[in-house]
Amino acid sequence: MNLSKLRLLAGVAASNPPEFADRVRAVAEVQADRFLHTAAAYPDVPWDQVLRGLSGALGVNAAAIDREVDDRRIESTIAAGIARLGPSPQFALRHNADARIARLCYIACRARRPDTVIETGVAYGVTTTFVLTALEVNGRGRLHSIDLPPLGSAADAAVGALVPDQLRARWTLHRGASRRILPPLLAQLGTVDMFIHDSLHTSRTMRWEFETAHRHGGRPFVLLADDIELNRAFEEFVAAHGTTLAFQATCAASAKDARAGVGIFEASAG
């Protein structure tokens, strides 16, 4: 961590001790993962095969839903929004989700027609925009997003900057770490139909988020996770709940060396 980041962190320690603790814990988890957990070699399932699996598990034509993304020009809207961020955005664009998991989110959301979606990790709002577009097309549902922005003087204002104003009525943004925000949010909501992980990609946090959301999962429960190749958390979770698993697949990102995972679990947690 460079000197400017340390100064910002010191400022957080003085102004918001709980957030300081969350950020220090995140740094410690990342360092621990480098020694305790190994990267995972997830297979790249061809996209057409993923679509066929989603079609069978959710009873839809997933390929037709995938084409809606192009028809609605969602990726063009995102690209235009990124251009408006200018040459010096508040935090690195690498924090954004890849278009592949964003499409998975859109397809699953349109097919599942959820009342409640939760995502952890927002950045500039790529998957957020895809999910909110799907909810708007469905005419139902609400997205709750949890995000602890990168350290920076104006990072908070940049979170979700790509989300169009006309989609924000179905969106609630919760600022903070998932370990602090997710349990009370789930207690309030009762049930989550679809959960998207794209926050702290450590084995400990990923497994905790998966299990915590699954305990409140609807029927079926849809889990999506980005950057799963960094550890074996997705593989271990799917294996632990294999008796209720209707479909799972891992596929390569379209514009980075990474993997996304999707799992559909038929039985509600209990």
NUVO-648201 format. One record per residue (C-alpha): residue in one letter; residue number from 1; z, y, x. Coordinates in Angstrom, 1 decimal. Layout:
BEGIN
+------+------+--------+--------+--------+
: resn : resi :      w :      v :      u :
+------+------+--------+--------+--------+
:    A :  NUM :      Z :      Y :      X :
...
+------+------+--------+--------+--------+
This chain:
BEGIN
+------+------+--------+--------+--------+
: resn : resi :      w :      v :      u :
+------+------+--------+--------+--------+
:    M :    1 :    0.0 :    0.0 :    0.0 :
:    N :    2 :   -1.1 :    3.3 :    1.5 :
:    L :    3 :    1.1 :    6.4 :    1.9 :
:    S :    4 :   -0.2 :    8.2 :   -1.2 :
:    K :    5 :    0.5 :    5.2 :   -3.4 :
:    L :    6 :    4.0 :    4.9 :   -1.9 :
:    R :    7 :    4.7 :    8.6 :   -2.8 :
:    L :    8 :    3.5 :    8.0 :   -6.3 :
:    L :    9 :    5.7 :    4.9 :   -6.6 :
:    A :   10 :    8.7 :    6.9 :   -5.4 :
:    G :   11 :    8.0 :    9.4 :   -8.1 :
:    V :   12 :    8.0 :    6.6 :  -10.7 :
:    A :   13 :   11.3 :    5.3 :   -9.3 :
:    A :   14 :   12.9 :    8.7 :  -10.0 :
:    S :   15 :   11.3 :    9.4 :  -13.4 :
:    N :   16 :   11.0 :    5.9 :  -15.0 :
:    P :   17 :   13.2 :    3.2 :  -13.4 :
:    P :   18 :   12.0 :    0.4 :  -15.7 :
:    E :   19 :    8.4 :    1.0 :  -14.9 :
:    F :   20 :    9.3 :    1.2 :  -11.2 :
:    A :   21 :   10.9 :   -2.3 :  -11.5 :
:    D :   22 :    7.8 :   -3.6 :  -13.3 :
:    R :   23 :    5.5 :   -2.3 :  -10.5 :
:    V :   24 :    7.6 :   -3.7 :   -7.7 :
:    R :   25 :    7.8 :   -7.1 :   -9.4 :
:    A :   26 :    4.0 :   -7.0 :   -9.8 :
:    V :   27 :    3.5 :   -6.4 :   -6.1 :
:    A :   28 :    6.0 :   -9.2 :   -5.2 :
:    E :   29 :    4.1 :  -11.6 :   -7.5 :
:    V :   30 :    0.8 :  -10.8 :   -5.9 :
:    Q :   31 :    2.2 :  -11.4 :   -2.5 :
:    A :   32 :    3.9 :  -14.6 :   -3.6 :
:    D :   33 :    0.7 :  -15.9 :   -5.0 :
:    R :   34 :   -1.1 :  -15.6 :   -1.7 :
:    F :   35 :    1.4 :  -18.1 :   -0.2 :
:    L :   36 :    2.3 :  -20.3 :   -3.2 :
:    H :   37 :   -0.8 :  -20.7 :   -5.2 :
:    T :   38 :   -4.4 :  -21.6 :   -4.3 :
:    A :   39 :   -7.6 :  -20.4 :   -5.8 :
:    A :   40 :   -9.2 :  -22.8 :   -8.3 :
:    A :   41 :  -12.7 :  -24.1 :   -8.3 :
:    Y :   42 :  -13.6 :  -23.8 :  -12.0 :
:    P :   43 :  -17.0 :  -25.1 :  -13.1 :
:    D :   44 :  -19.7 :  -22.7 :  -14.2 :
:    V :   45 :  -20.6 :  -24.0 :  -17.6 :
:    P :   46 :  -24.1 :  -22.8 :  -18.6 :
:    W :   47 :  -24.1 :  -20.0 :  -21.2 :
:    D :   48 :  -26.1 :  -21.9 :  -23.7 :
:    Q :   49 :  -23.7 :  -24.8 :  -23.5 :
:    V :   50 :  -20.7 :  -22.4 :  -24.0 :
:    L :   51 :  -22.5 :  -21.0 :  -27.1 :
:    R :   52 :  -23.0 :  -24.5 :  -28.5 :
:    G :   53 :  -19.4 :  -25.3 :  -28.0 :
:    L :   54 :  -18.2 :  -22.1 :  -29.7 :
:    S :   55 :  -20.6 :  -22.8 :  -32.6 :
:    G :   56 :  -19.1 :  -26.3 :  -33.1 :
:    A :   57 :  -15.5 :  -25.2 :  -32.7 :
:    L :   58 :  -15.6 :  -22.1 :  -34.9 :
:    G :   59 :  -18.3 :  -23.2 :  -37.4 :
:    V :   60 :  -20.8 :  -20.4 :  -36.6 :
:    N :   61 :  -24.1 :  -19.7 :  -34.9 :
:    A :   62 :  -22.7 :  -18.3 :  -31.7 :
:    A :   63 :  -26.1 :  -17.6 :  -30.2 :
:    A :   64 :  -27.0 :  -15.4 :  -33.2 :
:    I :   65 :  -23.7 :  -13.5 :  -32.8 :
:    D :   66 :  -24.4 :  -13.1 :  -29.1 :
:    R :   67 :  -27.7 :  -11.4 :  -30.0 :
:    E :   68 :  -25.8 :   -8.9 :  -32.1 :
:    V :   69 :  -24.4 :   -7.4 :  -28.8 :
:    D :   70 :  -27.9 :   -6.4 :  -27.9 :
:    D :   71 :  -28.8 :   -5.3 :  -31.4 :
:    R :   72 :  -25.8 :   -3.0 :  -31.5 :
:    R :   73 :  -26.4 :   -1.7 :  -28.0 :
:    I :   74 :  -22.8 :   -2.2 :  -27.0 :
:    E :   75 :  -23.6 :   -2.7 :  -23.3 :
:    S :   76 :  -25.8 :    0.5 :  -23.3 :
:    T :   77 :  -22.9 :    2.4 :  -24.9 :
:    I :   78 :  -20.6 :    1.1 :  -22.1 :
:    A :   79 :  -23.1 :    2.0 :  -19.4 :
:    A :   80 :  -23.5 :    5.6 :  -20.8 :
:    G :   81 :  -19.7 :    5.9 :  -20.9 :
:    I :   82 :  -19.3 :    4.8 :  -17.3 :
:    A :   83 :  -22.0 :    7.3 :  -16.2 :
:    R :   84 :  -19.9 :   10.1 :  -17.9 :
:    L :   85 :  -16.9 :    9.1 :  -15.7 :
:    G :   86 :  -18.8 :   10.7 :  -12.8 :
:    P :   87 :  -18.8 :    9.8 :   -9.1 :
:    S :   88 :  -15.0 :   10.0 :   -8.7 :
:    P :   89 :  -13.3 :    8.2 :  -11.7 :
:    Q :   90 :   -9.5 :    8.2 :  -11.9 :
:    F :   91 :   -9.3 :    4.6 :  -10.7 :
:    A :   92 :  -11.8 :    2.0 :   -9.4 :
:    L :   93 :  -14.4 :    0.6 :  -11.8 :
:    R :   94 :  -13.6 :   -2.9 :  -10.4 :
:    H :   95 :  -10.7 :   -2.9 :  -12.9 :
:    N :   96 :  -13.2 :   -3.1 :  -15.7 :
:    A :   97 :  -14.0 :   -6.5 :  -17.3 :
:    D :   98 :  -17.3 :   -8.1 :  -16.7 :
:    A :   99 :  -19.9 :   -8.2 :  -19.5 :
:    R :  100 :  -19.6 :  -12.0 :  -19.7 :
:    I :  101 :  -16.0 :  -12.1 :  -20.9 :
:    A :  102 :  -16.7 :   -9.1 :  -23.1 :
:    R :  103 :  -19.4 :  -11.0 :  -24.9 :
:    L :  104 :  -17.1 :  -14.0 :  -25.2 :
:    C :  105 :  -14.5 :  -11.7 :  -26.8 :
:    Y :  106 :  -17.1 :  -10.3 :  -29.2 :
:    I :  107 :  -18.4 :  -13.7 :  -30.3 :
:    A :  108 :  -14.9 :  -15.2 :  -30.7 :
:    C :  109 :  -13.8 :  -12.1 :  -32.7 :
:    R :  110 :  -16.8 :  -12.2 :  -35.0 :
:    A :  111 :  -16.4 :  -15.9 :  -35.5 :
:    R :  112 :  -12.7 :  -16.1 :  -35.9 :
:    R :  113 :  -12.4 :  -13.0 :  -38.1 :
:    P :  114 :   -8.9 :  -12.4 :  -36.9 :
:    D :  115 :   -6.3 :  -10.1 :  -38.5 :
:    T :  116 :   -4.5 :   -9.6 :  -35.2 :
:    V :  117 :   -5.9 :   -9.5 :  -31.6 :
:    I :  118 :   -3.8 :   -8.7 :  -28.5 :
:    E :  119 :   -5.3 :   -8.0 :  -25.1 :
:    T :  120 :   -3.4 :   -7.3 :  -21.9 :
:    G :  121 :   -5.2 :   -5.1 :  -19.5 :
:    V :  122 :   -7.5 :   -2.3 :  -20.7 :
:    A :  123 :   -8.8 :   -0.3 :  -17.7 :
:    Y :  124 :  -11.5 :    2.0 :  -19.1 :
:    G :  125 :  -11.9 :   -0.2 :  -22.2 :
:    V :  126 :  -14.9 :   -2.6 :  -21.8 :
:    T :  127 :  -13.5 :   -5.6 :  -23.7 :
:    T :  128 :  -11.6 :   -3.2 :  -25.9 :
:    T :  129 :  -14.9 :   -1.7 :  -27.1 :
:    F :  130 :  -16.5 :   -5.1 :  -27.7 :
:    V :  131 :  -13.5 :   -6.3 :  -29.7 :
:    L :  132 :  -13.2 :   -3.1 :  -31.8 :
:    T :  133 :  -16.9 :   -3.3 :  -32.5 :
:    A :  134 :  -16.5 :   -6.9 :  -33.7 :
:    L :  135 :  -13.5 :   -5.9 :  -35.9 :
:    E :  136 :  -15.5 :   -3.1 :  -37.4 :
:    V :  137 :  -18.4 :   -5.4 :  -38.2 :
:    N :  138 :  -15.9 :   -7.8 :  -39.7 :
:    G :  139 :  -14.4 :   -5.1 :  -41.8 :
:    R :  140 :  -10.9 :   -6.3 :  -41.0 :
:    G :  141 :   -8.4 :   -6.8 :  -38.2 :
:    R :  142 :   -6.5 :   -4.7 :  -35.6 :
:    L :  143 :   -6.4 :   -4.8 :  -31.8 :
:    H :  144 :   -3.2 :   -4.2 :  -29.9 :
:    S :  145 :   -3.8 :   -3.5 :  -26.2 :
:    I :  146 :   -1.1 :   -3.6 :  -23.5 :
:    D :  147 :   -1.8 :   -1.7 :  -20.3 :
:    L :  148 :    0.2 :   -0.4 :  -17.3 :
:    P :  149 :   -2.4 :    1.9 :  -15.6 :
:    P :  150 :   -3.0 :    1.9 :  -11.9 :
:    L :  151 :   -0.9 :    4.5 :  -10.0 :
:    G :  152 :   -2.5 :    7.9 :  -10.3 :
:    S :  153 :   -1.8 :   11.4 :  -11.5 :
:    A :  154 :   -4.4 :   11.2 :  -14.4 :
:    A :  155 :   -4.7 :    7.4 :  -14.8 :
:    D :  156 :   -3.0 :    7.3 :  -18.2 :
:    A :  157 :   -5.6 :    9.6 :  -19.8 :
:    A :  158 :   -8.4 :    7.4 :  -18.4 :
:    V :  159 :   -7.2 :    4.2 :  -20.0 :
:    G :  160 :   -9.6 :    3.3 :  -22.7 :
:    A :  161 :  -11.9 :    6.2 :  -22.0 :
:    L :  162 :  -15.0 :    4.2 :  -22.9 :
:    V :  163 :  -13.8 :    3.4 :  -26.4 :
:    P :  164 :  -15.9 :    5.4 :  -28.9 :
:    D :  165 :  -13.9 :    7.7 :  -31.2 :
:    Q :  166 :  -15.3 :    6.0 :  -34.4 :
:    L :  167 :  -13.7 :    2.7 :  -33.4 :
:    R :  168 :  -10.2 :    3.9 :  -32.6 :
:    A :  169 :   -8.8 :    3.6 :  -36.1 :
:    R :  170 :   -8.3 :   -0.2 :  -35.6 :
:    W :  171 :   -6.7 :    0.2 :  -32.2 :
:    T :  172 :   -3.1 :    0.6 :  -31.0 :
:    L :  173 :   -2.5 :    1.1 :  -27.3 :
:    H :  174 :    0.9 :    0.1 :  -25.9 :
:    R :  175 :    1.7 :    1.5 :  -22.4 :
:    G :  176 :    3.7 :   -0.7 :  -20.1 :
:    A :  177 :    3.8 :   -4.2 :  -18.4 :
:    S :  178 :    3.1 :   -7.2 :  -20.6 :
:    R :  179 :    6.5 :   -8.7 :  -19.8 :
:    R :  180 :    8.2 :   -5.7 :  -21.3 :
:    I :  181 :    5.8 :   -5.0 :  -24.2 :
:    L :  182 :    4.5 :   -8.4 :  -25.4 :
:    P :  183 :    7.7 :  -10.2 :  -26.7 :
:    P :  184 :    8.8 :   -7.4 :  -29.0 :
:    L :  185 :    5.2 :   -6.8 :  -30.1 :
:    L :  186 :    4.8 :  -10.5 :  -31.1 :
:    A :  187 :    8.2 :  -10.5 :  -32.8 :
:    Q :  188 :    7.0 :   -7.5 :  -34.9 :
:    L :  189 :    3.5 :   -9.0 :  -35.6 :
:    G :  190 :    4.6 :  -12.5 :  -36.2 :
:    T :  191 :    1.2 :  -14.1 :  -35.6 :
:    V :  192 :   -1.6 :  -13.5 :  -33.2 :
:    D :  193 :   -5.0 :  -15.0 :  -33.9 :
:    M :  194 :   -6.8 :  -14.1 :  -30.6 :
:    F :  195 :   -5.3 :  -13.3 :  -27.2 :
:    I :  196 :   -7.1 :  -11.9 :  -24.2 :
:    H :  197 :   -5.6 :  -11.9 :  -20.7 :
:    D :  198 :   -6.9 :   -9.4 :  -18.2 :
:    S :  199 :   -3.8 :   -7.9 :  -16.7 :
:    L :  200 :   -1.8 :   -9.1 :  -13.7 :
:    H :  201 :   -3.8 :  -12.1 :  -12.4 :
:    T :  202 :   -0.9 :  -14.1 :  -10.9 :
:    S :  203 :   -0.1 :  -17.6 :  -11.8 :
:    R :  204 :    3.3 :  -16.7 :  -13.0 :
:    T :  205 :    2.2 :  -13.9 :  -15.3 :
:    M :  206 :   -0.9 :  -15.7 :  -16.6 :
:    R :  207 :    1.1 :  -18.9 :  -17.6 :
:    W :  208 :    3.8 :  -16.7 :  -19.1 :
:    E :  209 :    1.4 :  -14.7 :  -21.2 :
:    F :  210 :   -0.5 :  -17.8 :  -22.3 :
:    E :  211 :    2.6 :  -19.6 :  -23.4 :
:    T :  212 :    4.2 :  -16.6 :  -25.0 :
:    A :  213 :    1.1 :  -15.8 :  -27.1 :
:    H :  214 :    0.5 :  -19.4 :  -28.0 :
:    R :  215 :    4.0 :  -19.8 :  -29.5 :
:    H :  216 :    2.9 :  -17.2 :  -32.0 :
:    G :  217 :   -0.6 :  -18.5 :  -32.4 :
:    G :  218 :   -2.4 :  -18.7 :  -35.7 :
:    R :  219 :   -4.7 :  -21.5 :  -36.8 :
:    P :  220 :   -6.9 :  -21.7 :  -34.8 :
:    F :  221 :   -5.6 :  -19.8 :  -31.8 :
:    V :  222 :   -8.3 :  -18.4 :  -29.5 :
:    L :  223 :   -7.4 :  -17.7 :  -25.9 :
:    L :  224 :   -9.6 :  -15.8 :  -23.5 :
:    A :  225 :   -8.8 :  -15.0 :  -19.8 :
:    D :  226 :  -10.6 :  -13.2 :  -17.1 :
:    D :  227 :  -10.5 :  -13.9 :  -13.3 :
:    I :  228 :   -9.1 :  -17.3 :  -13.8 :
:    E :  229 :  -10.4 :  -18.5 :  -10.4 :
:    L :  230 :   -7.5 :  -16.8 :   -8.6 :
:    N :  231 :   -5.1 :  -19.7 :   -9.5 :
:    R :  232 :   -4.8 :  -22.8 :  -11.6 :
:    A :  233 :   -2.9 :  -21.2 :  -14.5 :
:    F :  234 :   -5.7 :  -21.5 :  -17.1 :
:    E :  235 :   -6.3 :  -25.2 :  -16.1 :
:    E :  236 :   -2.6 :  -26.0 :  -16.3 :
:    F :  237 :   -2.2 :  -24.3 :  -19.7 :
:    V :  238 :   -5.2 :  -26.1 :  -21.2 :
:    A :  239 :   -3.9 :  -29.4 :  -19.8 :
:    A :  240 :   -0.4 :  -28.8 :  -21.2 :
:    H :  241 :   -1.8 :  -28.2 :  -24.7 :
:    G :  242 :   -4.7 :  -30.7 :  -24.6 :
:    T :  243 :   -3.7 :  -32.5 :  -27.8 :
:    T :  244 :   -4.5 :  -29.4 :  -29.9 :
:    L :  245 :   -7.5 :  -28.2 :  -27.9 :
:    A :  246 :  -10.7 :  -28.1 :  -29.9 :
:    F :  247 :  -12.9 :  -26.5 :  -27.2 :
:    Q :  248 :  -12.6 :  -25.0 :  -23.7 :
:    A :  249 :  -15.1 :  -23.8 :  -21.2 :
:    T :  250 :  -15.2 :  -21.7 :  -18.0 :
:    C :  251 :  -18.2 :  -19.6 :  -17.1 :
:    A :  252 :  -19.3 :  -17.4 :  -14.3 :
:    A :  253 :  -19.1 :  -13.6 :  -14.6 :
:    S :  254 :  -22.5 :  -11.9 :  -14.8 :
:    A :  255 :  -21.9 :   -9.2 :  -12.2 :
:    K :  256 :  -19.1 :  -10.4 :   -9.9 :
:    D :  257 :  -17.9 :  -13.6 :   -8.2 :
:    A :  258 :  -15.4 :  -14.6 :  -10.8 :
:    R :  259 :  -14.8 :  -17.0 :  -13.7 :
:    A :  260 :  -13.7 :  -16.4 :  -17.3 :
:    G :  261 :  -12.1 :  -19.0 :  -19.5 :
:    V :  262 :  -12.0 :  -19.6 :  -23.3 :
:    G :  263 :   -9.9 :  -22.1 :  -25.2 :
:    I :  264 :   -9.7 :  -22.8 :  -28.9 :
:    F :  265 :   -6.5 :  -24.6 :  -30.2 :
:    E :  266 :   -6.6 :  -26.1 :  -33.6 :
:    A :  267 :   -2.9 :  -26.5 :  -34.3 :
:    S :  268 :   -0.6 :  -23.6 :  -34.6 :
:    A :  269 :    2.3 :  -23.5 :  -32.2 :
:    G :  270 :    5.5 :  -24.7 :  -33.6 :
+------+------+--------+--------+--------+
